Amino acid sequence: MARTEDLARQYYTVVDAGDADATIALFAPEATYDRPGYDTLTGPQIGEFYRGERVIASGAHTVHEIIADDTRAAIRGVFEGVLKDGSTAREGFADFMEFDDQDRISARTTFFFRAAV
């Protein structure tokens, strides 16, 4: 379980560094990514998202909690940063990640903490 928690933490370290190629390398080639406002991203679409579609210019994730087993992690935290339009963002999030046998993200689902219903 510590390995899975470490893999989840590694994702936030890499993505916060702003290295799109290193972030993409954390995902399995056939991975899926679901997040509000987007159709399910699969395989190469994940690369397109991190190389251009992602609205975040810079920022950092603060992880408050990780619950993990051998292949999955549930993560809760807050993101603070700057969007590409210059506005600031502070957003609570919950992420759910699944990892393959090569320690790559095979599925990821993100939720944001905001009033919707």
N, C-alpha and C positions, 0 to 999 in steps of 0.2 A: 504494500500500500504506500509506503514511503516513496517508492520509485514513481508511482503514478502521480503522487502529489508533486514530486520534483519536476516531472514532465509538464504538468499544468503550470507550475511557477515559471518554468523555462519559457513557455509561450509568452507570458506577460513581459518578461525581461527582454526577449527578442523583439516583440512587436513595439514595445515602448522605445527601443533603440532606433526605430524608424527604418530598419533594414528589411525591405520587402522581400528580397530574395531569400534571406535567412528565415523569415517568417513562413514563406511558402514552402520551404524545405521541411518544415515541421509537420506538414500535412502529407498523408499518403496520396499517391497519384489519383486514386478513385474516391477520395474523401468527399464528404458532403458538409455544407455549412448552411444552417438556417438562422436568419436574423430578421427582426421586424423591418418591413419596408422593401424586402428583396425576395424574389423567387429563390428557391433552393439553389445554392451555388454548388457546382460539382466540378471536380478535377480542375481543368484549366481555368474555369470561371473564378475559382478561388484566387488564382494568380492575378487575373485581371482586376479583381476587387482590390487586392493589396497594392497593386502597381498603379491604380488610377481611380477607381470608383469610390474607394473609402473616403469619407468626408473629413476624416481627422488629419490635421496637419502635424500635430505633435501633442504629446501628453503622457500621462502615466496612470497605470492601474494600481490601486491599492487593494490588495486582497485581504479581506477580513476573515474568510473561512473557506476551508477546503475539506470536503468529505470525499474520501476515495476508497475504492477497492482495487482489485488487481488490474482491471482494464478500464475503469471509468473514474471520472472526477466531477464533482459538483462544486462550483466556485461561486462565492458571493463577494462583491466588493464595490468600489467606486472608481470611476474614471474621471480624471480632471485634465483638461487640455484646451487646445485651440483648434477650431475647425478651419477648413480651407477658405471659408468666407471671412475669416478674421474674428469671428465670434468665439466666446469662451463657452466651455461645456463642463458641466459637473453632472454625472449621470450614474445612478446606482445600477448595477447589473447582476445578473446570474448567468453563469455559463455552465453548460454540461458538455463534457468531452469524453469521447471513447478513443482508446488507443489500440493500434494493431500490434502484432507480435514483433514489429521492428521499432516500437516506441514512437510511432508517428500518429498524429491525430487522424482518425478514420471518420469521425463524425463530431460535429460541434453544433450546438444550439445556444443562441444567446437571447436573453430577455432583458428589457430595460425597465427600471422602476419609475413608472409615471402613471398618472391617472388616465385610464382608458375606458373603463366601464363603471 
